[in-house]
Amino acid sequence: MFVSMEQQLDQHFWNERYRSGNTGWDLGTVSPVFLPLIQQLTNHHMAILIPGAGNAYEAEYLAVQGFQNITVLDISEEVCERLRAKWKDQNCIQVLCTDFFKHEGQYDLILEQTFFCAIDPALRPQYAAHMFQLLNPNGLLSGVLFNKDFEGGPPFGGNPEEYMAYFKPYFKMEIWEPCLNSVAPRAGAEWSIGLRKPA
């Protein structure tokens, strides 16, 4: 029986990756690509989503900075249970264990890091459309995508020309350039995005 890429990358797959500690994408800390953005935000009540969040160091950093409306989403029950236990006293962070493509909500800011590259590449057009739906008018999708190819996957790579075709129908490109503050192992291999939903 044929098993699609989407079915292979299911909840069971990601649960096993976390249980086995096979999480090479995990930086162990907040990604430096988000620090300049977060530090300039002044509305601490804005609705923020982190999809495919994994250990969600960015959510913890946001909470420390005083943000009050943070939603963390991941398909892995294993990692979601860990986060809920870790943040049981953090009322500003909501942890949802669900499929991103089935999630409904409205957000002012969505942070993208290692989620786009973890899904079946066939879902990328649907990813762009769903991000547009989840953002409030004038909302921002911010983060990095890989600007390189990989053998197999995940992660799944690509290039800015490919990505532009997905996002251009929906967003204004405020940031669309090589990333200059990647962590050392990813230096030269990340593309910064700041995609604004028209007001």
LINUR-V53891 format. One record per pair of residues at least 12 apart in sequence whose ideal C-beta (glycine too) atoms are under 10 Angstrom apart, sorted by the first residue. I is the first residue (numbers start at 0). J is the second residue. Records with the same first field share a line. If there is no record, write none. Layout:
I = J ; J
//
This chain:
3 = 119 ; 121
4 = 118 ; 119 ; 120 ; 121 ; 122 ; 152 ; 153 ; 155
5 = 100 ; 118 ; 119 ; 121 ; 122
6 = 119
7 = 119 ; 153
8 = 74 ; 117 ; 118 ; 119 ; 122 ; 152 ; 153 ; 155
9 = 74 ; 75 ; 98
10 = 73 ; 74 ; 75 ; 76 ; 77 ; 96 ; 97 ; 98
11 = 74 ; 75 ; 76
12 = 74 ; 75 ; 153
13 = 51 ; 53 ; 73 ; 74 ; 75 ; 76 ; 77 ; 78 ; 117 ; 153
14 = 74 ; 75 ; 76 ; 77 ; 78 ; 79 ; 80
15 = 75 ; 77
16 = 53 ; 75 ; 77 ; 78 ; 117 ; 153
17 = 53 ; 54 ; 73 ; 75 ; 76 ; 77 ; 78 ; 79 ; 80 ; 81
18 = 75 ; 77 ; 78
22 = 53 ; 54 ; 78 ; 113
23 = 154 ; 184
24 = 51 ; 53 ; 54 ; 112 ; 113 ; 114 ; 116 ; 117 ; 153 ; 154 ; 185
25 = 53 ; 54 ; 56 ; 78 ; 113
26 = 53 ; 54 ; 56 ; 112 ; 113 ; 182 ; 184 ; 185
27 = 54 ; 56 ; 182
28 = 54 ; 56 ; 57 ; 59 ; 60 ; 182
29 = 55 ; 56 ; 57 ; 58 ; 59 ; 60 ; 61 ; 63 ; 112
30 = 56 ; 57 ; 60 ; 110 ; 112 ; 113 ; 142 ; 143 ; 180 ; 181 ; 182 ; 185 ; 189
31 = 178 ; 180 ; 181 ; 182
32 = 57 ; 110 ; 111 ; 112 ; 141 ; 142 ; 143 ; 178 ; 179 ; 180 ; 181 ; 182 ; 185 ; 189 ; 191
33 = 49 ; 56 ; 57 ; 60 ; 61 ; 110 ; 111 ; 112 ; 141 ; 142 ; 143 ; 180
34 = 57 ; 60 ; 180
35 = 180
36 = 108 ; 110 ; 139 ; 141 ; 142 ; 174 ; 193
37 = 57 ; 60 ; 61 ; 64 ; 66 ; 108 ; 110 ; 141
38 = 60 ; 64
40 = 61 ; 64 ; 65 ; 66 ; 107 ; 108 ; 139
42 = 66 ; 67 ; 68 ; 107 ; 108
43 = 61 ; 64 ; 65 ; 66 ; 67 ; 68 ; 91
44 = 65 ; 66 ; 67 ; 68 ; 91 ; 107
45 = 66 ; 67 ; 68 ; 69 ; 106 ; 107 ; 108 ; 135 ; 138 ; 139
46 = 66 ; 67 ; 68 ; 69 ; 70 ; 104 ; 105 ; 106 ; 107 ; 108 ; 109 ; 133 ; 134 ; 135 ; 138
47 = 61 ; 66 ; 67 ; 68 ; 69 ; 70 ; 71 ; 91 ; 92 ; 106 ; 107 ; 108 ; 109 ; 110
48 = 68 ; 69 ; 70 ; 71 ; 72 ; 93 ; 95 ; 99 ; 102 ; 104 ; 105 ; 106 ; 107 ; 108 ; 109 ; 110 ; 111 ; 130 ; 133 ; 134 ; 138 ; 140
49 = 61 ; 69 ; 70 ; 71 ; 72 ; 73 ; 92 ; 106 ; 108 ; 109 ; 110 ; 111 ; 112 ; 114 ; 142
50 = 70 ; 71 ; 72 ; 73 ; 74 ; 95 ; 97 ; 99 ; 100 ; 102 ; 106 ; 109 ; 110 ; 111 ; 112 ; 114 ; 115 ; 118 ; 126 ; 129 ; 130 ; 133
51 = 71 ; 72 ; 73 ; 74 ; 75 ; 99 ; 111 ; 112 ; 113 ; 114 ; 115 ; 116 ; 117 ; 118
52 = 69 ; 70 ; 71 ; 72 ; 73 ; 75 ; 78 ; 79 ; 82 ; 94 ; 95 ; 110 ; 112 ; 113 ; 114
53 = 71 ; 73 ; 75 ; 78 ; 82 ; 112 ; 113 ; 114 ; 117
54 = 71 ; 73 ; 78 ; 81 ; 82 ; 85
55 = 69 ; 71 ; 72 ; 73 ; 78 ; 79 ; 81 ; 82 ; 85 ; 86 ; 92 ; 94 ; 110
56 = 112
57 = 69 ; 71 ; 110 ; 112 ; 142
58 = 70 ; 71 ; 82 ; 86 ; 89 ; 91 ; 92 ; 93 ; 94 ; 110
59 = 71 ; 82 ; 85 ; 86 ; 89 ; 92
61 = 91 ; 92 ; 108 ; 110
62 = 86 ; 89 ; 90 ; 91 ; 92
63 = 89
65 = 91
66 = 91 ; 92 ; 108
67 = 90 ; 91 ; 92
68 = 91 ; 92 ; 93 ; 106 ; 107 ; 108
69 = 86 ; 89 ; 91 ; 92 ; 93 ; 94 ; 108 ; 110
70 = 92 ; 93 ; 94 ; 95 ; 102 ; 104 ; 106 ; 109
71 = 83 ; 86 ; 92 ; 93 ; 94 ; 95 ; 96 ; 110
72 = 93 ; 94 ; 95 ; 96 ; 97 ; 98 ; 99 ; 102 ; 104 ; 109 ; 114
73 = 94 ; 95 ; 96 ; 97 ; 98 ; 99 ; 114
74 = 95 ; 96 ; 97 ; 98 ; 99 ; 100 ; 101 ; 117 ; 118
75 = 96
76 = 96
77 = 96
78 = 94 ; 96
79 = 94 ; 95 ; 96 ; 97
80 = 94 ; 96
81 = 94
82 = 94 ; 96
83 = 96
99 = 114 ; 118 ; 122 ; 125 ; 126 ; 129 ; 130 ; 133
100 = 118 ; 122 ; 125 ; 126 ; 128 ; 129
101 = 129
102 = 129 ; 132 ; 133
103 = 129 ; 132 ; 133
104 = 132 ; 133 ; 134 ; 135
105 = 132 ; 133 ; 134 ; 135 ; 136 ; 138
106 = 130 ; 133 ; 134 ; 135 ; 138 ; 139 ; 140 ; 196
107 = 134 ; 135 ; 136 ; 137 ; 138 ; 139 ; 196
108 = 134 ; 135 ; 138 ; 139 ; 140 ; 141
109 = 130 ; 133 ; 134 ; 138 ; 139 ; 140 ; 141 ; 142 ; 194 ; 196
110 = 139 ; 140 ; 141 ; 142 ; 143
111 = 126 ; 130 ; 140 ; 141 ; 142 ; 143 ; 144 ; 192 ; 194
112 = 141 ; 142 ; 143 ; 144 ; 189
113 = 142 ; 143 ; 144 ; 145 ; 153 ; 154 ; 185
114 = 126 ; 142 ; 144
115 = 127 ; 130 ; 140 ; 142 ; 143 ; 144 ; 145 ; 154 ; 155 ; 157 ; 162 ; 165 ; 192
116 = 143 ; 144 ; 145 ; 149 ; 152 ; 153 ; 154 ; 155 ; 156 ; 157
117 = 152 ; 153 ; 154 ; 155
118 = 152 ; 153 ; 155
119 = 152 ; 153 ; 155
120 = 152 ; 153 ; 155 ; 156 ; 157 ; 161
121 = 155
123 = 144 ; 155 ; 157 ; 161 ; 162 ; 164 ; 165 ; 166
124 = 164 ; 165 ; 166 ; 168
125 = 165
126 = 165 ; 166
127 = 140 ; 162 ; 164 ; 165 ; 166 ; 167 ; 168 ; 169 ; 170 ; 194
128 = 165 ; 166 ; 168 ; 169
130 = 165 ; 166 ; 169 ; 170 ; 194 ; 196
131 = 166 ; 168 ; 169 ; 170 ; 194 ; 196 ; 197
132 = 169 ; 196
133 = 196
134 = 169 ; 170 ; 194 ; 195 ; 196
135 = 196 ; 198
136 = 195 ; 196 ; 197 ; 198
137 = 171 ; 195 ; 196 ; 197 ; 198
138 = 170 ; 194 ; 195 ; 196 ; 197 ; 198
139 = 170 ; 171 ; 173 ; 174 ; 192 ; 193 ; 194 ; 195 ; 196
140 = 166 ; 169 ; 170 ; 173 ; 192 ; 193 ; 194 ; 195 ; 196
141 = 173 ; 174 ; 191 ; 192 ; 193 ; 194 ; 195
142 = 174 ; 178 ; 189 ; 190 ; 191 ; 192 ; 193 ; 194
143 = 177 ; 178 ; 180 ; 181 ; 185 ; 188 ; 189 ; 190 ; 191 ; 192
144 = 156 ; 157 ; 158 ; 159 ; 161 ; 162 ; 166 ; 178 ; 189 ; 190 ; 191 ; 192
145 = 157 ; 158 ; 162 ; 178 ; 185 ; 188 ; 189 ; 190
146 = 158 ; 159 ; 162 ; 177 ; 178 ; 185 ; 187 ; 188 ; 189 ; 190 ; 191
147 = 185 ; 187 ; 188 ; 189 ; 190
148 = 188
149 = 188
156 = 188
157 = 190
158 = 190
159 = 175 ; 176 ; 177 ; 190 ; 192
162 = 175 ; 190 ; 192 ; 194
163 = 175
166 = 192 ; 194
167 = 194
169 = 194 ; 195 ; 196 ; 197
170 = 192 ; 193 ; 194 ; 195 ; 196 ; 197
171 = 193 ; 194 ; 195 ; 196 ; 197 ; 198
172 = 192 ; 193 ; 194 ; 195
173 = 192 ; 193 ; 194 ; 195
174 = 190 ; 191 ; 192 ; 193 ; 194 ; 195
175 = 190 ; 191 ; 192 ; 193 ; 194
176 = 190 ; 191 ; 192 ; 193
177 = 189 ; 190 ; 191
178 = 190 ; 191 ; 192
179 = 191
//
